[in-house]
Amino acid sequence: MKSASAKLANIDFFEPASFSFEDLYIGKSASIHRTILGKDIQDFSDVSGDTNPIHIDEEFAKNTPFGGCIAHGMFSASLISAVIGTKLFGPGCIYMSQTLRFLAPVRVGETVYVMCKIKETFPEKSRVLLDTKCYVKDTVVIDGEALIKITK
């Protein structure tokens, strides 16, 4: 297994973040970006078992309201986990819950920018509430919140 600092596809993972709870504050944020490739969509379909033709069959997808294939919403949403586990908190954090609202499609060739920002802290339980957003250019494509437990 590769270390968390490996370069995977076209997403850069720097050395994992490492913070104690006392270092965290409201407004602290981290982000990543990834350009979505056709291979990413096919690989996600294979791994997840989500073979909905709107994602992988251009002939089918062109007759939908989207007019073509779109990336799995959960693929873009999974990038939130990358920010949490490698940029904002690093090893040892525990993803407790996540809400997601899918607001716009993501297509092959588009770059998804993922931003996670601390919205609230709960020191007595070593937890933080994050505002999580995914953008394509200036459009919010996914909006949500995540609850994270810090174990250090």
N, C-alpha and C positions, 0 to 999 in steps of 0.2 A: 504494500500500500504506500502511496506517495505521501510526503509530508504536506501539511496544510500550506506551506509556502510555495508549493509547486505552481507552475503556470499550466492551467487547464484550458484547452480550447483557446478562446480569445478573452478570457477573464483573468485578470492579474490578482493573485493572492499574495500579498506581502506577508512578512512575518506575522503570525497571529497576534492580535491585540492581547494585552494582559493588564487588567485593572483590578484593583480592590474596590469594594463597594463604595468606600469613602471617596474614591476618585471620580465617581459618577455624579452628574448634575443634570438638571432639567435643561434641555436644549442641546446637550451633547449629541453629535450625530456622526454617521459614517455612511459611505455610499460605495457602490460599484456600478459598472456598466457592462453590458454584453450585447454584441450584435448577434441577432438570431439567424442561424443558418438552417437550410433545409435539412441537413444532417441532424441538427439538434432536435428538430421536430420528429423526424423518423426515429431517432434514438429514444426520445422521451416516449413516443408511442409504443416502441418495443418493450421498454422497461416497465412502463405503467400498465400496459395492456389496453390503453385507450386508443382504439383504432377507429374512432369516429371519422368518417370520410371527410368531414369539414376541415380536418387537419392534414390529411395525407393524400387526398384524391382531388386533384385540380379540376377534373371534369365534373365531378359531383359538386365541389365547392363553388364553381363559377355560377351555379344556378341557385345559390343561397343569397340572402340579403347582403352578405359580405363580398360577393362577387369573386371569390377566390379563397384559397387556403389561408387559414389563420393558425397561429401557434396556440398550443394548449394554454389556457389561462394558468393552470397550475405549474407549468414550466416557468413562466415569468414569476409567479408567486414563490417558487422554490428559491429564487435568487435572493429573496428576503432572508432566508436561512443562512445563505453565504455571508451576508453582511453581519448578521448577528453572531455567527460562530467564528468568523475570521477577522472581522474589522472592528466591530463595536465592543465586543466583550471577550472573544477568544475562547480558548479551551476551558471546559468546565461549566459553561452556562447551560441552563436547561430551558428549552422552549416549552412553555406551559400551555399557551393558547394563542390563537390567531383568528382574527376576523378578516374577511376579504370581501370587497365589492369590485366586481369586474365591470369597468366602465367603458372600455373601448378595446377593439381587437389589436393584436400585434401580428405583423406579417414578416415573412422572410426578408432579411436585409435591413430590418429596422433595428435600431439600438435601443435597448431598454436600460434606463437609468433607475437604479434602486436606491432609495434614501430611507434610512431609519433614524428617528430622532427620539430621544428620551422625553416623554411627555409628563411622567409622574414617577416618583420614587416611593418605595415602601420599605424603609430601612429595617423596621421591626421584623420583616419577613424576607429581607434581602431580595426583593423583587423590584422590577422596573416595568412600567408600561410605556410602550413605544408607539409612535405614530409611524406607520409604514406606508410608503408610496412607491409605485412604479410609474415611470413616465416614458413616453416616446415623444421626443422633442418637448414641447410645452404642454402636451396632453397627458393628464393623469389617466393611466389605463387600469391601475389597481389601487384601491385605497383601503386601508385597514389599520388595525391595532394588534400588537403582540404583547403578551405578558411573559417576562423572562425572569427566571430565578438565577441569581448569581451565587455560585458555590464557593467562591474564594473568600 
